[in-house]
């Protein structure tokens, strides 16, 4: 398969993908990006390898901003 252009991924809901990654990370606290990508990329049968890259990027963003990983936990701490 050749390169995928951004417009080819237009139909991908990144908010939904981010939520899948967030839920996976909460369920697998010690999980690695490779494990997460292997588990979730199958949900994108048209572009699984390309989505693995996107999913790992979403995971990195959540790791950089842990408050986004479990917002309800952060809200409880602030009360």
Phi and psi in radians as a Rosetta constraint file:
Dihedral C 1 N 2 CA 2 C 2 CIRCULARHARMONIC -1.439 0.35
Dihedral N 2 CA 2 C 2 N 3 CIRCULARHARMONIC -3.009 0.35
Dihedral C 2 N 3 CA 3 C 3 CIRCULARHARMONIC -1.132 0.35
Dihedral N 3 CA 3 C 3 N 4 CIRCULARHARMONIC 2.632 0.35
Dihedral C 3 N 4 CA 4 C 4 CIRCULARHARMONIC -1.847 0.35
Dihedral N 4 CA 4 C 4 N 5 CIRCULARHARMONIC 2.249 0.35
Dihedral C 4 N 5 CA 5 C 5 CIRCULARHARMONIC -1.460 0.35
Dihedral N 5 CA 5 C 5 N 6 CIRCULARHARMONIC 2.678 0.35
Dihedral C 5 N 6 CA 6 C 6 CIRCULARHARMONIC -0.934 0.35
Dihedral N 6 CA 6 C 6 N 7 CIRCULARHARMONIC -0.727 0.35
Dihedral C 6 N 7 CA 7 C 7 CIRCULARHARMONIC -1.111 0.35
Dihedral N 7 CA 7 C 7 N 8 CIRCULARHARMONIC -0.409 0.35
Dihedral C 7 N 8 CA 8 C 8 CIRCULARHARMONIC -1.212 0.35
Dihedral N 8 CA 8 C 8 N 9 CIRCULARHARMONIC -0.437 0.35
Dihedral C 8 N 9 CA 9 C 9 CIRCULARHARMONIC -1.676 0.35
Dihedral N 9 CA 9 C 9 N 10 CIRCULARHARMONIC 0.148 0.35
Dihedral C 9 N 10 CA 10 C 10 CIRCULARHARMONIC -0.920 0.35
Dihedral N 10 CA 10 C 10 N 11 CIRCULARHARMONIC -0.605 0.35
Dihedral C 10 N 11 CA 11 C 11 CIRCULARHARMONIC -1.360 0.35
Dihedral N 11 CA 11 C 11 N 12 CIRCULARHARMONIC -0.035 0.35
Dihedral C 11 N 12 CA 12 C 12 CIRCULARHARMONIC -1.432 0.35
Dihedral N 12 CA 12 C 12 N 13 CIRCULARHARMONIC 2.232 0.35
Dihedral C 12 N 13 CA 13 C 13 CIRCULARHARMONIC -1.528 0.35
Dihedral N 13 CA 13 C 13 N 14 CIRCULARHARMONIC 1.770 0.35
Dihedral C 13 N 14 CA 14 C 14 CIRCULARHARMONIC -1.185 0.35
Dihedral N 14 CA 14 C 14 N 15 CIRCULARHARMONIC -0.529 0.35
Dihedral C 14 N 15 CA 15 C 15 CIRCULARHARMONIC -1.131 0.35
Dihedral N 15 CA 15 C 15 N 16 CIRCULARHARMONIC -0.712 0.35
Dihedral C 15 N 16 CA 16 C 16 CIRCULARHARMONIC -1.178 0.35
Dihedral N 16 CA 16 C 16 N 17 CIRCULARHARMONIC -0.701 0.35
Dihedral C 16 N 17 CA 17 C 17 CIRCULARHARMONIC -1.106 0.35
Dihedral N 17 CA 17 C 17 N 18 CIRCULARHARMONIC -0.740 0.35
Dihedral C 17 N 18 CA 18 C 18 CIRCULARHARMONIC -1.065 0.35
Dihedral N 18 CA 18 C 18 N 19 CIRCULARHARMONIC -0.697 0.35
Dihedral C 18 N 19 CA 19 C 19 CIRCULARHARMONIC -1.155 0.35
Dihedral N 19 CA 19 C 19 N 20 CIRCULARHARMONIC -0.681 0.35
Dihedral C 19 N 20 CA 20 C 20 CIRCULARHARMONIC -1.069 0.35
Dihedral N 20 CA 20 C 20 N 21 CIRCULARHARMONIC -0.764 0.35
Dihedral C 20 N 21 CA 21 C 21 CIRCULARHARMONIC -1.131 0.35
Dihedral N 21 CA 21 C 21 N 22 CIRCULARHARMONIC -0.773 0.35
Dihedral C 21 N 22 CA 22 C 22 CIRCULARHARMONIC -1.038 0.35
Dihedral N 22 CA 22 C 22 N 23 CIRCULARHARMONIC -0.800 0.35
Dihedral C 22 N 23 CA 23 C 23 CIRCULARHARMONIC -1.141 0.35
Dihedral N 23 CA 23 C 23 N 24 CIRCULARHARMONIC -0.685 0.35
Dihedral C 23 N 24 CA 24 C 24 CIRCULARHARMONIC -1.093 0.35
Dihedral N 24 CA 24 C 24 N 25 CIRCULARHARMONIC -0.759 0.35
Dihedral C 24 N 25 CA 25 C 25 CIRCULARHARMONIC -1.128 0.35
Dihedral N 25 CA 25 C 25 N 26 CIRCULARHARMONIC -0.655 0.35
Dihedral C 25 N 26 CA 26 C 26 CIRCULARHARMONIC -1.178 0.35
Dihedral N 26 CA 26 C 26 N 27 CIRCULARHARMONIC -0.607 0.35
Dihedral C 26 N 27 CA 27 C 27 CIRCULARHARMONIC -1.389 0.35
Dihedral N 27 CA 27 C 27 N 28 CIRCULARHARMONIC -0.376 0.35
Dihedral C 27 N 28 CA 28 C 28 CIRCULARHARMONIC -2.296 0.35
Dihedral N 28 CA 28 C 28 N 29 CIRCULARHARMONIC 1.231 0.35
Dihedral C 28 N 29 CA 29 C 29 CIRCULARHARMONIC -0.995 0.35
Dihedral N 29 CA 29 C 29 N 30 CIRCULARHARMONIC -0.470 0.35
Dihedral C 29 N 30 CA 30 C 30 CIRCULARHARMONIC -1.772 0.35
Dihedral N 30 CA 30 C 30 N 31 CIRCULARHARMONIC 0.180 0.35
Dihedral C 30 N 31 CA 31 C 31 CIRCULARHARMONIC -1.210 0.35
Dihedral N 31 CA 31 C 31 N 32 CIRCULARHARMONIC 2.651 0.35
Dihedral C 31 N 32 CA 32 C 32 CIRCULARHARMONIC -1.740 0.35
Dihedral N 32 CA 32 C 32 N 33 CIRCULARHARMONIC 2.817 0.35
Dihedral C 32 N 33 CA 33 C 33 CIRCULARHARMONIC -1.000 0.35
Dihedral N 33 CA 33 C 33 N 34 CIRCULARHARMONIC -0.660 0.35
Dihedral C 33 N 34 CA 34 C 34 CIRCULARHARMONIC -1.137 0.35
Dihedral N 34 CA 34 C 34 N 35 CIRCULARHARMONIC -0.730 0.35
Dihedral C 34 N 35 CA 35 C 35 CIRCULARHARMONIC -1.119 0.35
Dihedral N 35 CA 35 C 35 N 36 CIRCULARHARMONIC -0.771 0.35
Dihedral C 35 N 36 CA 36 C 36 CIRCULARHARMONIC -1.090 0.35
Dihedral N 36 CA 36 C 36 N 37 CIRCULARHARMONIC -0.821 0.35
Dihedral C 36 N 37 CA 37 C 37 CIRCULARHARMONIC -1.072 0.35
Dihedral N 37 CA 37 C 37 N 38 CIRCULARHARMONIC -0.732 0.35
Dihedral C 37 N 38 CA 38 C 38 CIRCULARHARMONIC -1.088 0.35
Dihedral N 38 CA 38 C 38 N 39 CIRCULARHARMONIC -0.680 0.35
Dihedral C 38 N 39 CA 39 C 39 CIRCULARHARMONIC -1.261 0.35
Dihedral N 39 CA 39 C 39 N 40 CIRCULARHARMONIC -0.650 0.35
Dihedral C 39 N 40 CA 40 C 40 CIRCULARHARMONIC -1.762 0.35
Dihedral N 40 CA 40 C 40 N 41 CIRCULARHARMONIC -0.378 0.35
Dihedral C 40 N 41 CA 41 C 41 CIRCULARHARMONIC -1.136 0.35
Dihedral N 41 CA 41 C 41 N 42 CIRCULARHARMONIC -0.392 0.35
Dihedral C 41 N 42 CA 42 C 42 CIRCULARHARMONIC -1.128 0.35
Dihedral N 42 CA 42 C 42 N 43 CIRCULARHARMONIC -0.321 0.35
Dihedral C 42 N 43 CA 43 C 43 CIRCULARHARMONIC -1.283 0.35
Dihedral N 43 CA 43 C 43 N 44 CIRCULARHARMONIC -0.056 0.35
Dihedral C 43 N 44 CA 44 C 44 CIRCULARHARMONIC -2.238 0.35
Dihedral N 44 CA 44 C 44 N 45 CIRCULARHARMONIC 1.242 0.35
Dihedral C 44 N 45 CA 45 C 45 CIRCULARHARMONIC -1.097 0.35
Dihedral N 45 CA 45 C 45 N 46 CIRCULARHARMONIC -0.412 0.35
Dihedral C 45 N 46 CA 46 C 46 CIRCULARHARMONIC -1.301 0.35
Dihedral N 46 CA 46 C 46 N 47 CIRCULARHARMONIC -0.613 0.35
Dihedral C 46 N 47 CA 47 C 47 CIRCULARHARMONIC -2.412 0.35
Dihedral N 47 CA 47 C 47 N 48 CIRCULARHARMONIC 0.969 0.35
Dihedral C 47 N 48 CA 48 C 48 CIRCULARHARMONIC -1.058 0.35
Dihedral N 48 CA 48 C 48 N 49 CIRCULARHARMONIC -0.753 0.35
Dihedral C 48 N 49 CA 49 C 49 CIRCULARHARMONIC -1.216 0.35
Dihedral N 49 CA 49 C 49 N 50 CIRCULARHARMONIC -0.657 0.35
Dihedral C 49 N 50 CA 50 C 50 CIRCULARHARMONIC -1.229 0.35
Dihedral N 50 CA 50 C 50 N 51 CIRCULARHARMONIC -0.667 0.35
Dihedral C 50 N 51 CA 51 C 51 CIRCULARHARMONIC -1.213 0.35
Dihedral N 51 CA 51 C 51 N 52 CIRCULARHARMONIC -0.484 0.35
Dihedral C 51 N 52 CA 52 C 52 CIRCULARHARMONIC -1.029 0.35
Dihedral N 52 CA 52 C 52 N 53 CIRCULARHARMONIC -0.688 0.35
Dihedral C 52 N 53 CA 53 C 53 CIRCULARHARMONIC -1.125 0.35
Dihedral N 53 CA 53 C 53 N 54 CIRCULARHARMONIC -0.783 0.35
Dihedral C 53 N 54 CA 54 C 54 CIRCULARHARMONIC -1.102 0.35
Dihedral N 54 CA 54 C 54 N 55 CIRCULARHARMONIC -0.774 0.35
Dihedral C 54 N 55 CA 55 C 55 CIRCULARHARMONIC -1.091 0.35
Dihedral N 55 CA 55 C 55 N 56 CIRCULARHARMONIC -0.722 0.35
Dihedral C 55 N 56 CA 56 C 56 CIRCULARHARMONIC -1.131 0.35
Dihedral N 56 CA 56 C 56 N 57 CIRCULARHARMONIC -0.621 0.35
Dihedral C 56 N 57 CA 57 C 57 CIRCULARHARMONIC -1.138 0.35
Dihedral N 57 CA 57 C 57 N 58 CIRCULARHARMONIC -0.714 0.35
Dihedral C 57 N 58 CA 58 C 58 CIRCULARHARMONIC -1.124 0.35
Dihedral N 58 CA 58 C 58 N 59 CIRCULARHARMONIC -0.683 0.35
Dihedral C 58 N 59 CA 59 C 59 CIRCULARHARMONIC -1.114 0.35
Dihedral N 59 CA 59 C 59 N 60 CIRCULARHARMONIC -0.745 0.35
Dihedral C 59 N 60 CA 60 C 60 CIRCULARHARMONIC -1.078 0.35
Dihedral N 60 CA 60 C 60 N 61 CIRCULARHARMONIC -0.712 0.35
Dihedral C 60 N 61 CA 61 C 61 CIRCULARHARMONIC -1.102 0.35
Dihedral N 61 CA 61 C 61 N 62 CIRCULARHARMONIC -0.721 0.35
Dihedral C 61 N 62 CA 62 C 62 CIRCULARHARMONIC -1.202 0.35
Dihedral N 62 CA 62 C 62 N 63 CIRCULARHARMONIC -0.591 0.35
Dihedral C 62 N 63 CA 63 C 63 CIRCULARHARMONIC -1.182 0.35
Dihedral N 63 CA 63 C 63 N 64 CIRCULARHARMONIC -0.601 0.35
Dihedral C 63 N 64 CA 64 C 64 CIRCULARHARMONIC -1.282 0.35
Dihedral N 64 CA 64 C 64 N 65 CIRCULARHARMONIC -0.388 0.35
Dihedral C 64 N 65 CA 65 C 65 CIRCULARHARMONIC -2.270 0.35
Dihedral N 65 CA 65 C 65 N 66 CIRCULARHARMONIC 1.316 0.35
Dihedral C 65 N 66 CA 66 C 66 CIRCULARHARMONIC -1.022 0.35
Dihedral N 66 CA 66 C 66 N 67 CIRCULARHARMONIC -0.457 0.35
Dihedral C 66 N 67 CA 67 C 67 CIRCULARHARMONIC -1.101 0.35
Dihedral N 67 CA 67 C 67 N 68 CIRCULARHARMONIC -0.484 0.35
Dihedral C 67 N 68 CA 68 C 68 CIRCULARHARMONIC -1.334 0.35
Dihedral N 68 CA 68 C 68 N 69 CIRCULARHARMONIC -0.321 0.35
Dihedral C 68 N 69 CA 69 C 69 CIRCULARHARMONIC -1.202 0.35
Dihedral N 69 CA 69 C 69 N 70 CIRCULARHARMONIC -0.772 0.35
Dihedral C 69 N 70 CA 70 C 70 CIRCULARHARMONIC -2.411 0.35
Dihedral N 70 CA 70 C 70 N 71 CIRCULARHARMONIC 1.349 0.35
Dihedral C 70 N 71 CA 71 C 71 CIRCULARHARMONIC -1.034 0.35
Dihedral N 71 CA 71 C 71 N 72 CIRCULARHARMONIC -0.557 0.35
Dihedral C 71 N 72 CA 72 C 72 CIRCULARHARMONIC -1.166 0.35
Dihedral N 72 CA 72 C 72 N 73 CIRCULARHARMONIC -0.590 0.35
Dihedral C 72 N 73 CA 73 C 73 CIRCULARHARMONIC -1.144 0.35
Dihedral N 73 CA 73 C 73 N 74 CIRCULARHARMONIC -0.731 0.35
Dihedral C 73 N 74 CA 74 C 74 CIRCULARHARMONIC -1.148 0.35
Dihedral N 74 CA 74 C 74 N 75 CIRCULARHARMONIC -0.697 0.35
Dihedral C 74 N 75 CA 75 C 75 CIRCULARHARMONIC -1.111 0.35
Dihedral N 75 CA 75 C 75 N 76 CIRCULARHARMONIC -0.676 0.35
Dihedral C 75 N 76 CA 76 C 76 CIRCULARHARMONIC -1.143 0.35
Dihedral N 76 CA 76 C 76 N 77 CIRCULARHARMONIC -0.654 0.35
Dihedral C 76 N 77 CA 77 C 77 CIRCULARHARMONIC -1.176 0.35
Dihedral N 77 CA 77 C 77 N 78 CIRCULARHARMONIC -0.520 0.35
Dihedral C 77 N 78 CA 78 C 78 CIRCULARHARMONIC -1.442 0.35
Dihedral N 78 CA 78 C 78 N 79 CIRCULARHARMONIC -0.139 0.35
